Amino acid sequence: MDCPRCQSAVPDVAHFCHRCGNDLVPTDERAKRRYALAPNEPVASFAVVSSIMPREAGRHPETYRTALTITIVAALVAAIFGAMPIALLIAAFAIPIVYITYLYDVNLWEDEPLAVTALAFVLTAVLAAVFTWLWTGWMPLQPVLPGADTGVSVGPNWVGFAIFAVLVPIVGEIIRQIGPVVLASRPQFDDLMDGVTFGVISGVGYACADTLVRHWDLLTGGMVAPQPAQLGSLIFLEGFIKPLIMGSATGLAVAEFSGLGKGYDGFSGRYVGGVLIAVGANVLFNGGTYLLGLVGPSSLSLVLQVVWGLLVLAVLILRLRTVLQTGLLEGALEAASRAEETGDGTEMGFCPRCEMPLLPSAAFCSACGQSTRAIGRPVAAAAPVAAPADGSGTDLEDGAK
């Protein structure tokens, strides 16, 4: 397309004109931008499958939606009838199995599938099981199945709250970062979308082990008295909301480690910020569920915990979709930059502000609008532009003249 301001030819994926810096996205379209992986969905959407399984969003996402729906229903039905061992096993392994199947189905990293699965899932799950066993020994949890209401108000144990809502999210996030960071630091795995994928599978692996260890008594205790509201809420919270929160949060952090541009960014300030966001999300989730567990009847407290978990998950999903959209824009701009290279051997430049590729002879970044003159990047002269009919001349920035 052509820039309406300076008439320069710009790639269709550009947000700003690289010659004059003009914003090319109309105001009324910015709020309803389409999700590049699934054009029938807006970026601001709560679609889980197209968020955590981006490479299937444009092919057959219904397969995975159906699989997740079936496992959720099966786990809830088992819980409602008191078959907690079956319900917990389904809830703990449902998302990990579906996600690992997704990795093999899209044929990612076909040369090293076992190494990827081992580092991103198995290693995290083993470390998570050990850590969960240790901290549950320090702070015995309240009964998973609340007994009959006694009418006695129970206050929070602040030491237990500090362990559950602060220590566990911090150490847990460190554990979840180990495998994905090792993988994302390898040249063949340094893409932003790879980082998101490694983080998600690490998060669901941690959640799987955490659920099995924390609820081992229920897993080995056989049938229990049917309590539909309590048991159903517990299974949905532990088996589906928790792994999606952990996976999305860790995926966001590892995406910042992979970063935009050539190679991986490594332990940068943005990565530290991503880890802090991931820890903060888990602090909110754990702290909220702990405090809401002290509210009123057990059935009410579990329902409130589910609602709180869904709110935290919704925020993370929106952020994850924004990160993926940015990664796709980077890939499109890089392809456009390479297509316009002059062949003089000049290495492709990247914007220091948003890390997106710069088009050859760009005076502005096509993604964020940053002037390249401010960063000392030499700019070639722009192509001549026909003067407007009124003879007033073109309205160009000095750097594009």
C-alpha positions as CSV (number, residue, x, y, z in Angstrom):
1,M,0.0,0.0,0.0
2,D,1.0,3.7,-0.3
3,C,1.3,6.1,2.6
4,P,-1.5,8.7,2.2
5,R,0.8,11.4,3.6
6,C,4.0,11.0,1.5
7,Q,2.9,8.5,-1.1
8,S,5.8,6.1,-0.3
9,A,5.2,2.4,-0.8
10,V,5.0,0.7,2.5
11,P,4.4,-3.0,3.5
12,D,0.8,-3.9,4.3
13,V,1.9,-5.0,7.8
14,A,3.4,-1.6,8.7
15,H,1.8,0.4,11.4
16,F,3.8,3.6,10.6
17,C,5.3,4.9,7.4
18,H,9.1,4.3,7.4
19,R,9.6,7.5,5.4
20,C,7.5,10.2,7.1
21,G,6.4,8.4,10.3
22,N,2.6,8.7,9.5
23,D,0.4,6.4,11.5
24,L,-1.3,4.1,9.0
25,V,-3.9,2.4,11.2
26,P,-7.1,4.4,11.3
27,T,-8.4,5.2,14.8
28,D,-11.6,3.3,14.4
29,E,-9.7,0.1,13.5
30,R,-7.1,0.1,16.3
31,A,-9.6,-1.0,19.0
32,K,-10.9,-4.0,16.9
33,R,-7.7,-5.3,15.3
34,R,-7.9,-8.8,14.1
35,Y,-5.8,-11.5,15.7
36,A,-3.3,-12.5,13.0
37,L,-3.4,-16.2,14.0
38,A,-7.2,-16.3,13.8
39,P,-8.6,-13.5,11.7
40,N,-12.1,-14.3,12.9
41,E,-11.1,-13.3,16.4
42,P,-10.1,-9.9,17.8
43,V,-6.8,-9.6,19.6
44,A,-8.8,-8.6,22.7
45,S,-10.4,-12.0,23.1
46,F,-10.4,-14.7,25.8
47,A,-10.0,-17.6,23.3
48,V,-7.7,-20.1,25.1
49,V,-6.8,-22.5,22.3
50,S,-5.7,-19.9,19.8
51,S,-3.7,-18.2,22.6
52,I,-1.7,-21.1,24.1
53,M,-1.7,-23.2,20.8
54,P,-0.9,-20.5,18.3
55,R,0.2,-22.8,15.5
56,E,-3.1,-24.5,15.4
57,A,-5.2,-21.3,15.5
58,G,-5.4,-21.2,11.7
59,R,-5.7,-24.9,11.0
60,H,-8.2,-27.0,13.1
61,P,-8.4,-25.5,16.6
62,E,-11.8,-27.2,17.1
63,T,-10.0,-30.5,17.6
64,Y,-8.3,-29.2,20.7
65,R,-11.3,-27.3,22.0
66,T,-13.3,-30.6,21.7
67,A,-10.5,-32.5,23.5
68,L,-10.3,-30.0,26.4
69,T,-14.1,-29.8,26.7
70,I,-14.4,-33.6,26.9
71,T,-11.7,-33.8,29.6
72,I,-13.3,-31.0,31.6
73,V,-16.7,-32.7,31.5
74,A,-15.3,-36.1,32.3
75,A,-13.4,-34.8,35.3
76,L,-16.4,-32.8,36.6
77,V,-18.7,-35.7,36.2
78,A,-16.3,-38.0,38.1
79,A,-16.0,-35.4,40.9
80,I,-19.7,-34.8,41.2
81,F,-20.2,-38.5,41.8
82,G,-17.4,-38.7,44.4
83,A,-14.9,-40.6,42.2
84,M,-12.0,-38.3,43.2
85,P,-9.1,-40.5,42.2
86,I,-10.4,-40.6,38.6
87,A,-11.3,-36.9,38.6
88,L,-7.9,-35.8,39.9
89,L,-6.0,-37.9,37.4
90,I,-8.0,-36.5,34.5
91,A,-7.7,-33.0,35.8
92,A,-3.9,-33.2,36.4
93,F,-3.0,-34.8,33.1
94,A,-5.6,-33.4,30.7
95,I,-4.0,-30.2,29.6
96,P,-0.4,-31.6,29.6
97,I,-1.4,-34.5,27.4
98,V,-3.4,-32.3,25.0
99,Y,-0.5,-29.8,24.8
100,I,2.2,-32.4,24.2
101,T,0.0,-33.9,21.5
102,Y,-0.3,-30.4,20.0
103,L,3.6,-30.2,19.9
104,Y,3.9,-33.4,18.0
105,D,0.8,-32.7,15.9
106,V,2.2,-29.5,14.4
107,N,5.6,-31.2,14.1
108,L,7.6,-28.6,16.0
109,W,11.3,-29.2,16.6
110,E,11.0,-32.6,14.8
111,D,14.7,-33.2,15.2
112,E,14.7,-33.1,19.0
113,P,11.2,-33.8,20.3
114,L,12.3,-35.8,23.3
115,A,14.8,-33.2,24.4
116,V,12.2,-30.4,24.2
117,T,9.6,-32.4,26.1
118,A,12.1,-33.6,28.7
119,L,13.5,-30.1,29.4
120,A,10.2,-28.2,29.2
121,F,7.9,-30.7,30.9
122,V,9.6,-33.6,32.7
123,L,12.3,-31.6,34.4
124,T,9.9,-29.0,35.6
125,A,7.4,-31.6,36.8
126,V,10.1,-33.5,38.8
127,L,11.4,-30.3,40.4
128,A,7.8,-29.1,41.2
129,A,7.0,-32.4,42.9
130,V,10.0,-32.2,45.2
131,F,9.4,-28.5,46.0
132,T,5.7,-29.0,46.6
133,W,6.4,-32.0,48.9
134,L,8.8,-29.8,50.9
135,W,6.6,-26.7,51.3
136,T,3.5,-28.7,52.1
137,G,5.5,-30.3,54.9
138,W,6.4,-26.8,56.3
139,M,2.8,-25.6,56.1
140,P,0.2,-28.4,56.4
141,L,-2.7,-27.4,54.3
142,Q,-6.3,-27.0,55.5
143,P,-8.4,-30.0,54.6
144,V,-9.1,-30.0,50.9
145,L,-12.7,-31.1,51.5
146,P,-14.1,-28.7,54.1
147,G,-16.2,-30.5,56.6
148,A,-19.6,-29.4,57.9
149,D,-19.9,-25.8,58.8
150,T,-19.3,-25.3,62.5
151,G,-20.3,-21.7,62.7
152,V,-16.8,-20.8,64.0
153,S,-15.0,-18.1,62.2
154,V,-11.5,-19.2,61.1
155,G,-8.9,-16.4,60.6
156,P,-5.9,-16.6,58.3
157,N,-2.6,-18.1,59.4
158,W,-0.2,-15.3,58.3
159,V,2.9,-17.5,58.2
160,G,1.0,-20.0,56.1
161,F,-0.2,-17.1,53.9
162,A,3.3,-15.8,53.4
163,I,4.5,-19.3,52.3
164,F,1.6,-20.0,50.0
165,A,1.1,-16.6,48.5
166,V,4.7,-15.3,48.3
167,L,7.3,-17.9,48.7
168,V,5.7,-20.6,46.6
169,P,5.0,-18.2,43.6
170,I,8.6,-16.9,43.6
171,V,10.4,-20.3,43.9
172,G,7.8,-21.9,41.6
173,E,8.4,-19.4,38.9
174,I,12.2,-19.9,39.1
175,I,11.7,-23.6,38.7
176,R,9.4,-23.1,35.7
177,Q,12.0,-20.9,34.0
178,I,14.9,-23.3,34.1
179,G,14.0,-25.7,31.2
180,P,12.4,-23.1,28.9
181,V,15.4,-20.7,29.3
182,V,17.9,-23.4,28.5
183,L,15.9,-24.3,25.4
184,A,15.3,-20.7,24.3
185,S,19.0,-19.9,24.5
186,R,19.7,-22.3,21.7
187,P,19.9,-20.7,18.2
188,Q,17.3,-23.0,16.7
189,F,14.8,-22.2,19.5
190,D,15.3,-18.5,20.0
191,D,12.0,-17.4,18.3
192,L,9.5,-15.5,20.4
193,M,6.7,-18.1,19.7
194,D,9.1,-20.9,20.7
195,G,9.6,-19.1,24.0
196,V,5.9,-18.8,24.6
197,T,5.4,-22.5,23.8
198,F,8.2,-23.6,26.1
199,G,6.8,-21.5,28.9
200,V,3.3,-22.8,28.6
201,I,4.4,-26.5,28.6
202,S,6.6,-25.8,31.6
203,G,3.7,-24.2,33.5
204,V,1.3,-27.0,32.9
205,G,4.0,-29.5,33.8
206,Y,4.5,-27.7,37.2
207,A,0.7,-27.5,37.8
208,C,0.3,-31.3,37.1
209,A,2.9,-32.3,39.7
210,D,1.7,-29.7,42.2
211,T,-1.9,-31.0,41.9
212,L,-0.8,-34.7,42.4
213,V,1.4,-33.9,45.4
214,R,-1.0,-31.5,47.2
215,H,-4.0,-33.8,46.8
216,W,-2.3,-37.1,47.2
217,D,-4.8,-38.1,50.0
218,L,-7.7,-37.6,47.7
219,L,-5.9,-39.5,44.9
220,T,-5.4,-42.6,47.1
221,G,-8.5,-42.3,49.3
222,G,-11.1,-43.9,47.0
223,M,-14.6,-42.7,46.7
224,V,-16.0,-39.9,48.8
225,A,-19.4,-38.6,49.6
226,P,-20.8,-36.7,46.6
227,Q,-20.6,-32.9,47.1
228,P,-21.2,-31.5,43.6
229,A,-20.5,-27.8,44.3
230,Q,-17.3,-28.3,46.4
231,L,-15.8,-31.2,44.4
232,G,-16.6,-29.7,41.0
233,S,-15.2,-26.3,41.9
234,L,-12.0,-27.9,43.3
235,I,-11.4,-30.0,40.2
236,F,-12.0,-27.0,37.8
237,L,-9.8,-24.7,39.9
238,E,-6.9,-27.2,40.3
239,G,-7.0,-29.1,37.0
240,F,-7.8,-26.3,34.5
241,I,-7.6,-22.8,35.8
242,K,-4.3,-23.3,37.7
243,P,-2.3,-24.9,34.8
244,L,-3.5,-22.2,32.4
245,I,-2.5,-19.4,34.7
246,M,0.9,-20.9,35.4
247,G,1.5,-21.7,31.7
248,S,0.4,-18.3,30.4
249,A,2.4,-16.4,33.0
250,T,5.6,-18.5,32.4
251,G,5.1,-18.2,28.6
252,L,5.0,-14.4,28.8
253,A,8.2,-14.3,30.8
254,V,10.1,-16.7,28.5
255,A,8.9,-14.7,25.5
256,E,10.8,-11.7,26.9
257,F,13.9,-13.9,27.2
258,S,13.5,-14.9,23.5
259,G,12.7,-11.3,22.7
260,L,12.3,-9.7,19.3
261,G,14.9,-9.2,16.7
262,K,17.9,-11.4,15.8
263,G,18.8,-14.0,18.4
264,Y,17.5,-14.1,21.9
265,D,17.6,-11.2,24.3
266,G,18.7,-13.2,27.3
267,F,18.7,-11.9,30.9
268,S,17.6,-8.3,29.9
269,G,15.6,-5.8,31.8
270,R,12.5,-6.8,29.9
271,Y,13.0,-10.5,30.9
272,V,13.3,-9.5,34.5
273,G,10.1,-7.5,34.1
274,G,8.4,-10.5,32.5
275,V,9.4,-12.7,35.4
276,L,8.1,-10.2,37.9
277,I,4.7,-10.1,36.0
278,A,4.6,-13.9,36.1
279,V,5.4,-14.0,39.8
280,G,2.8,-11.2,40.4
281,A,0.1,-13.1,38.6
282,N,0.7,-16.2,40.7
283,V,0.9,-14.2,43.9
284,L,-2.5,-12.7,43.1
285,F,-3.9,-16.2,42.3
286,N,-2.5,-17.9,45.3
287,G,-3.2,-15.1,47.7
288,G,-6.7,-14.6,46.5
289,T,-7.6,-18.3,46.6
290,Y,-6.1,-18.6,50.1
291,L,-8.1,-15.6,51.5
292,L,-11.3,-16.5,49.7
293,G,-11.0,-20.0,51.1
294,L,-11.8,-18.5,54.5
295,V,-15.1,-17.0,53.3
296,G,-18.4,-18.4,54.6
297,P,-19.6,-21.9,53.6
298,S,-17.2,-24.1,51.8
299,S,-19.3,-24.2,48.7
300,L,-19.3,-20.4,48.5
301,S,-15.6,-20.1,49.1
302,L,-14.7,-22.6,46.3
303,V,-17.0,-20.8,43.8
304,L,-15.4,-17.5,44.7
305,Q,-12.0,-19.0,44.2
306,V,-13.0,-20.2,40.7
307,V,-14.3,-16.7,39.8
308,W,-11.0,-15.1,41.1
309,G,-8.9,-17.6,39.1
310,L,-10.9,-16.9,35.9
311,L,-10.3,-13.1,36.4
312,V,-6.5,-13.6,36.7
313,L,-6.5,-16.0,33.8
314,A,-8.4,-13.5,31.6
315,V,-5.8,-10.8,32.1
316,L,-3.0,-13.2,31.3
317,I,-4.7,-14.5,28.1
318,L,-5.2,-10.9,26.9
319,R,-1.5,-10.1,27.5
320,L,-0.4,-13.3,25.9
321,R,-2.4,-12.6,22.7
322,T,-0.8,-9.1,22.5
323,V,2.7,-10.6,22.8
324,L,1.9,-13.2,20.0
325,Q,0.5,-10.5,17.8
326,T,3.7,-8.5,18.3
327,G,5.8,-11.5,17.4
328,L,3.9,-12.1,14.2
329,L,4.2,-8.4,13.2
330,E,8.0,-8.8,13.8
331,G,8.2,-11.8,11.4
332,A,6.2,-10.0,8.7
333,L,8.3,-6.8,9.0
334,E,11.5,-8.8,8.9
335,A,10.3,-10.6,5.7
336,A,9.4,-7.2,4.2
337,S,12.8,-5.8,5.2
338,R,14.7,-8.7,3.6
339,A,12.5,-8.4,0.4
340,E,13.6,-4.7,0.1
341,E,17.3,-5.2,0.9
342,T,19.6,-3.5,-1.6
343,G,22.1,-6.3,-1.7
344,D,25.0,-4.1,-0.6
345,G,25.8,-6.4,2.3
346,T,24.4,-4.0,4.9
347,E,23.1,-6.0,7.9
348,M,19.5,-5.6,8.8
349,G,18.9,-3.0,11.5
350,F,16.5,-3.3,14.4
351,C,14.7,-0.6,16.3
352,P,16.2,-0.2,19.8
353,R,12.8,0.9,21.2
354,C,10.5,-2.0,20.1
355,E,13.2,-4.3,18.6
356,M,11.3,-4.7,15.3
357,P,13.2,-4.9,12.0
358,L,13.9,-1.6,10.2
359,L,13.2,-1.3,6.5
360,P,16.2,-0.3,4.3
361,S,16.7,3.5,4.3
362,A,14.0,3.9,7.0
363,A,13.7,7.3,8.7
364,F,11.1,5.8,11.2
365,C,10.4,2.4,12.6
366,S,7.4,0.8,10.8
367,A,6.1,-0.7,14.1
368,C,6.4,2.0,16.8
369,G,7.2,5.2,14.9
370,Q,10.6,5.8,16.5
371,S,12.8,8.2,14.5
372,T,16.0,6.5,13.4
373,R,17.8,9.9,13.5
374,A,17.4,9.8,17.3
375,I,19.5,6.6,17.4
376,G,22.2,7.7,14.9
377,R,21.2,5.3,12.1
378,P,22.2,6.7,8.7
379,V,19.2,7.2,6.4
380,A,19.4,7.2,2.6
381,A,17.5,9.8,0.7
382,A,13.9,9.0,0.1
383,A,12.5,8.6,-3.3
384,P,11.2,11.7,-5.0
385,V,7.5,12.4,-4.2
386,A,5.2,14.2,-6.5
387,A,4.1,17.6,-5.2
388,P,0.4,18.0,-4.3
389,A,-1.8,19.7,-6.9
390,D,-2.1,22.8,-4.8
391,G,1.7,23.4,-4.9
392,S,2.0,23.5,-1.2
393,G,4.8,20.9,-1.1
394,T,4.9,17.7,0.9
395,D,4.8,17.6,4.7
396,L,7.8,15.4,5.5
397,E,9.9,15.1,8.6
398,D,13.5,16.4,8.1
399,G,14.9,12.9,8.4
400,A,12.9,11.7,5.5
401,K,13.9,14.5,3.1
